[in-house]
Amino acid sequence: MNTPPDHPKSLAWRLTMAAIGLQVLGTALLQAYLMLASPMAAQMREIYARPEMLATTGVQLAAGCILVGLVTWCTTQRWLRRHGASGVDRPGRMTAVLLALSLVLFVLNSVAQALLQHAFYSFVVAHKEWVDNTFGYYGPTRILIMGLPLKLCSILLVIVDSWLAVRIAAWSVRPGEASGAPAYLPRHAAWIAALTLLLWQLHGALALGGYFASYMRSAELLEYALGYWVLPALILALTAWVCLKRVPQTLGTAGFGRAIAHGTFAFWMAQALGIGLAVLAIRAMTWDQLVRAAETSATTVALLLAYGALLALGCHVGAKLFYRRHDAHQDAASA
């Protein structure tokens, strides 16, 4: 006997939690294999005993879960809205099919990333002289070039896998009959924008953290926890609050893509302004002044406050830019 359709919110959240849970389980099993049963288990245990590896592994897991959850939720909501349904006839079957597909795609994704890494590094080794002459032997350019293509490919594979899992799982069920599509509310747009910005921040922190970790060694886990975990949590809280205040109460035809663009714009606007202000500050200060400023904790606090202000400004400007038509309609209606 078919079960009645779920509450409008429950199906998307059920699929999202299932996808995130499988992501956590798969990552935990993969890490356990690397440390316990892989041919380089002893070396991997020694590597994972370092604070920077423990911190980056946690951030990578968090970023993967946020990406999978965001894609799953948005894809499910969009499918329900297109069919004008708030649920399906057999939500349990859809969840089971999603888990099975996600597991298969997770394994295929891991294999694909391993093959991509092998092909990429084989190319680098085969053309080592050209790579060294073009990008140098050390420095941020070399590290970004070595890591950016693989990172982008892995992100795209995760997005495609999560999207495919939901779409294929939807073939196993039927939408609820005339139950009404779930509403896309301003808080959804605000949280999608904030989570998108957080994803950019986490991946940027991982890239910069890998660069600085190659030059600096620290045994203090607190430093990595503050940079990798506490700061992103504060950024999420700040940007979500600003977006909730600035996103209009009537979204009209705006969809998930606009919220994703909002978060992306806010992040990169903050980076551009931050780099520009940093260049101006460096040019205005002497070397001795820069050294003294770098050694004081007040400078760190001031930089964090300034970065938070830039992110808030990016969220504010992004809301005005991407939702300006809806603001105009609200003003006309109130008049």
C-alpha positions as semicolon CSV with decimal commas, in nm:
position;residue;x (nm);y (nm);z (nm)
1;M;0,000;0,000;0,000
2;N;0,135;0,340;-0,091
3;T;0,212;0,583;0,186
4;P;0,072;0,936;0,167
5;P;0,298;1,219;0,053
6;D;0,524;1,375;0,310
7;H;0,505;1,720;0,459
8;P;0,639;1,975;0,208
9;K;0,970;2,007;0,391
10;S;1,034;1,649;0,487
11;L;1,121;1,483;0,156
12;A;1,399;1,724;0,059
13;W;1,540;1,718;0,411
14;R;1,517;1,337;0,430
15;L;1,711;1,297;0,107
16;T;1,961;1,563;0,213
17;M;2,030;1,399;0,549
18;A;2,061;1,059;0,383
19;A;2,312;1,194;0,128
20;I;2,515;1,371;0,398
21;G;2,516;1,062;0,620
22;L;2,643;0,848;0,334
23;Q;2,910;1,109;0,256
24;V;3,033;1,099;0,616
25;L;3,030;0,718;0,623
26;G;3,211;0,685;0,292
27;T;3,477;0,937;0,390
28;A;3,528;0,769;0,727
29;L;3,568;0,426;0,566
30;L;3,810;0,566;0,309
31;Q;4,023;0,730;0,579
32;A;4,013;0,413;0,788
33;Y;4,138;0,210;0,492
34;L;4,420;0,457;0,426
35;M;4,537;0,442;0,788
36;L;4,482;0,074;0,863
37;A;4,491;-0,143;0,552
38;S;4,655;0,050;0,269
39;P;5,013;-0,031;0,159
40;M;5,124;0,303;0,311
41;A;4,923;0,272;0,634
42;A;5,218;0,346;0,863
43;Q;5,311;0,662;0,673
44;M;4,947;0,773;0,663
45;R;4,910;0,732;1,041
46;E;5,220;0,943;1,090
47;I;5,083;1,210;0,855
48;Y;4,740;1,218;1,020
49;A;4,901;1,261;1,362
50;R;4,999;1,615;1,259
51;P;4,754;1,890;1,361
52;E;4,742;2,048;1,018
53;M;4,633;1,719;0,857
54;L;4,369;1,661;1,124
55;A;4,231;2,012;1,070
56;T;4,233;1,994;0,690
57;T;4,068;1,650;0,692
58;G;3,786;1,786;0,905
59;V;3,743;2,086;0,676
60;Q;3,743;1,866;0,366
61;L;3,474;1,648;0,522
62;A;3,265;1,953;0,614
63;A;3,302;2,104;0,267
64;G;3,203;1,776;0,102
65;C;2,896;1,738;0,324
66;I;2,782;2,096;0,263
67;L;2,824;2,059;-0,114
68;V;2,641;1,725;-0,129
69;G;2,363;1,849;0,097
70;L;2,318;2,174;-0,092
71;V;2,300;2,007;-0,435
72;T;2,066;1,735;-0,307
73;W;1,828;1,981;-0,139
74;C;1,816;2,220;-0,434
75;T;1,770;1,940;-0,691
76;T;1,490;1,781;-0,490
77;Q;1,311;2,111;-0,433
78;R;1,339;2,202;-0,800
79;W;1,201;1,863;-0,908
80;L;0,907;1,896;-0,668
81;R;0,831;2,251;-0,785
82;R;0,841;2,147;-1,149
83;H;0,584;1,872;-1,080
84;G;0,374;2,088;-0,848
85;A;0,408;1,833;-0,568
86;S;0,512;1,851;-0,206
87;G;0,605;1,484;-0,183
88;V;0,602;1,146;-0,358
89;D;0,396;0,832;-0,325
90;R;0,682;0,624;-0,179
91;P;0,939;0,845;-0,004
92;G;1,106;0,541;0,157
93;R;1,176;0,386;-0,182
94;M;1,318;0,714;-0,314
95;T;1,548;0,742;-0,013
96;A;1,668;0,382;-0,053
97;V;1,733;0,427;-0,426
98;L;1,916;0,753;-0,355
99;L;2,143;0,584;-0,100
100;A;2,220;0,293;-0,335
101;L;2,296;0,526;-0,625
102;S;2,501;0,760;-0,408
103;L;2,710;0,468;-0,283
104;V;2,780;0,347;-0,637
105;L;2,857;0,701;-0,756
106;F;3,082;0,762;-0,453
107;V;3,293;0,460;-0,547
108;L;3,302;0,561;-0,914
109;N;3,391;0,916;-0,813
110;S;3,682;0,793;-0,600
111;V;3,809;0,578;-0,888
112;A;3,772;0,866;-1,135
113;Q;3,963;1,103;-0,908
114;A;4,242;0,846;-0,865
115;L;4,267;0,806;-1,243
116;L;4,266;1,184;-1,292
117;Q;4,543;1,229;-1,037
118;H;4,750;0,956;-1,200
119;A;4,703;1,108;-1,547
120;F;4,773;1,463;-1,425
121;Y;5,090;1,380;-1,235
122;S;5,209;1,155;-1,516
123;F;5,174;1,454;-1,747
124;V;5,365;1,674;-1,501
125;V;5,647;1,421;-1,473
126;A;5,663;1,373;-1,850
127;H;5,685;1,750;-1,905
128;K;5,876;1,841;-1,589
129;E;6,117;2,080;-1,758
130;W;5,836;2,279;-1,923
131;V;5,635;2,293;-1,598
132;D;5,941;2,411;-1,400
133;N;6,027;2,679;-1,652
134;T;5,671;2,803;-1,684
135;F;5,548;2,796;-1,324
136;G;5,873;2,787;-1,127
137;Y;5,999;2,536;-0,875
138;Y;5,825;2,676;-0,565
139;G;5,577;2,944;-0,468
140;P;5,199;2,994;-0,469
141;T;5,166;2,984;-0,848
142;R;5,323;2,640;-0,869
143;I;5,113;2,505;-0,581
144;L;4,787;2,644;-0,721
145;I;4,857;2,506;-1,068
146;M;4,935;2,165;-0,920
147;G;4,622;2,156;-0,707
148;L;4,356;2,369;-0,876
149;P;4,267;2,147;-1,177
150;L;4,223;1,837;-0,962
151;K;4,021;2,031;-0,705
152;L;3,787;2,172;-0,970
153;C;3,738;1,829;-1,124
154;S;3,657;1,674;-0,786
155;I;3,401;1,948;-0,709
156;L;3,234;1,905;-1,048
157;L;3,221;1,527;-1,003
158;V;3,054;1,565;-0,663
159;I;2,796;1,807;-0,806
160;V;2,716;1,581;-1,100
161;D;2,695;1,270;-0,879
162;S;2,459;1,435;-0,630
163;W;2,238;1,571;-0,907
164;L;2,227;1,235;-1,086
165;A;2,141;1,048;-0,767
166;V;1,832;1,262;-0,706
167;R;1,716;1,262;-1,067
168;I;1,752;0,887;-1,111
169;A;1,592;0,817;-0,772
170;A;1,295;1,029;-0,881
171;W;1,227;0,782;-1,162
172;S;1,133;0,517;-0,903
173;V;0,843;0,720;-0,757
174;R;0,552;0,936;-0,863
175;P;0,486;1,291;-0,746
176;G;0,203;1,345;-0,501
177;E;-0,129;1,423;-0,669
178;A;-0,227;1,792;-0,663
179;S;-0,053;1,851;-0,331
180;G;0,110;2,183;-0,416
181;A;0,479;2,251;-0,458
182;P;0,688;2,349;-0,156
183;A;0,741;2,722;-0,124
184;Y;1,079;2,878;-0,194
185;L;1,112;3,128;0,088
186;P;1,353;3,419;0,144
187;R;1,523;3,227;0,424
188;H;1,603;2,949;0,176
189;A;1,768;3,200;-0,057
190;A;1,960;3,356;0,231
191;W;2,093;3,024;0,361
192;I;2,184;2,900;0,013
193;A;2,383;3,219;-0,045
194;A;2,553;3,189;0,296
195;L;2,641;2,821;0,245
196;T;2,775;2,895;-0,104
197;L;2,998;3,165;0,039
198;L;3,109;2,925;0,312
199;L;3,203;2,663;0,052
200;W;3,422;2,915;-0,130
201;Q;3,578;3,013;0,203
202;L;3,652;2,653;0,302
203;H;3,813;2,567;-0,029
204;G;4,013;2,889;-0,020
205;A;4,128;2,810;0,334
206;L;4,236;2,464;0,225
207;A;4,434;2,604;-0,069
208;L;4,604;2,875;0,136
209;G;4,653;2,640;0,430
210;G;4,834;2,392;0,210
211;Y;5,058;2,670;0,080
212;F;5,148;2,807;0,424
213;A;5,183;2,460;0,577
214;S;5,461;2,387;0,329
215;Y;5,662;2,676;0,475
216;M;5,554;2,682;0,839
217;R;5,536;2,403;1,094
218;S;5,327;2,444;1,407
219;A;5,228;2,189;1,669
220;E;4,945;2,403;1,805
221;L;4,610;2,252;1,709
222;L;4,438;2,567;1,838
223;E;4,581;2,773;1,552
224;Y;4,437;2,537;1,291
225;A;4,107;2,507;1,475
226;L;4,065;2,885;1,482
227;G;4,156;2,926;1,116
228;Y;3,979;2,622;0,974
229;W;3,675;2,575;1,202
230;V;3,597;2,876;1,422
231;L;3,645;3,143;1,154
232;P;3,424;2,961;0,896
233;A;3,153;2,916;1,159
234;L;3,160;3,289;1,237
235;I;3,157;3,370;0,866
236;L;2,852;3,148;0,814
237;A;2,666;3,312;1,103
238;L;2,752;3,664;0,982
239;T;2,667;3,611;0,616
240;A;2,346;3,421;0,693
241;W;2,231;3,706;0,919
242;V;2,313;3,973;0,661
243;C;2,148;3,778;0,379
244;L;1,836;3,717;0,588
245;K;1,811;4,092;0,647
246;R;1,882;4,198;0,287
247;V;1,706;3,935;0,072
248;P;1,360;4,071;-0,025
249;Q;1,051;3,912;0,125
250;T;0,902;3,852;-0,220
251;L;1,130;3,649;-0,448
252;G;0,900;3,621;-0,747
253;T;1,058;3,398;-1,012
254;A;1,404;3,398;-0,851
255;G;1,539;3,047;-0,806
256;F;1,830;2,862;-0,652
257;G;2,078;2,978;-0,916
258;R;2,034;3,339;-0,813
259;A;2,105;3,257;-0,448
260;I;2,419;3,065;-0,549
261;A;2,531;3,358;-0,763
262;H;2,462;3,590;-0,468
263;G;2,695;3,394;-0,238
264;T;2,963;3,360;-0,505
265;F;2,956;3,731;-0,583
266;A;2,975;3,827;-0,214
267;F;3,280;3,607;-0,156
268;W;3,481;3,725;-0,455
269;M;3,388;4,089;-0,401
270;A;3,527;4,061;-0,047
271;Q;3,846;3,899;-0,178
272;A;3,899;4,167;-0,442
273;L;3,841;4,452;-0,196
274;G;4,057;4,282;0,066
275;I;4,350;4,235;-0,170
276;G;4,319;4,594;-0,291
277;L;4,315;4,735;0,063
278;A;4,607;4,511;0,161
279;V;4,815;4,637;-0,131
280;L;4,740;4,998;-0,037
281;A;4,831;4,933;0,327
282;I;5,158;4,762;0,235
283;R;5,259;5,050;0,008
284;A;5,180;5,304;0,280
285;M;5,388;5,130;0,551
286;T;5,760;5,076;0,593
287;W;5,914;4,734;0,643
288;D;5,966;4,794;1,016
289;Q;5,605;4,899;1,056
290;L;5,488;4,586;0,876
291;V;5,700;4,363;1,102
292;R;5,571;4,530;1,418
293;A;5,211;4,506;1,297
294;A;5,248;4,137;1,212
295;E;5,373;4,060;1,563
296;T;5,075;4,212;1,747
297;S;4,751;4,029;1,819
298;A;4,554;4,352;1,770
299;T;4,643;4,337;1,400
300;T;4,488;3,991;1,371
301;V;4,168;4,107;1,539
302;A;4,151;4,415;1,316
303;L;4,204;4,204;1,004
304;L;3,929;3,962;1,104
305;L;3,689;4,248;1,173
306;A;3,776;4,411;0,842
307;Y;3,728;4,081;0,657
308;G;3,391;4,030;0,822
309;A;3,288;4,383;0,722
310;L;3,390;4,315;0,362
311;L;3,188;3,992;0,354
312;A;2,886;4,172;0,498
313;L;2,928;4,445;0,237
314;G;2,946;4,181;-0,036
315;C;2,624;4,018;0,086
316;H;2,452;4,357;0,099
317;V;2,564;4,466;-0,249
318;G;2,490;4,120;-0,390
319;A;2,134;4,128;-0,257
320;K;2,080;4,470;-0,415
321;L;2,233;4,354;-0,743
322;F;2,061;4,018;-0,787
323;Y;1,722;4,110;-0,641
324;R;1,687;4,472;-0,754
325;R;1,376;4,401;-0,963
326;H;1,201;4,245;-0,666
327;D;1,295;4,543;-0,449
328;A;1,146;4,772;-0,713
329;H;0,826;4,569;-0,721
330;Q;0,803;4,584;-0,340
331;D;0,847;4,963;-0,344
332;A;0,578;4,999;-0,610
333;A;0,339;4,777;-0,417
334;S;0,391;4,969;-0,093
335;A;0,333;5,297;-0,275
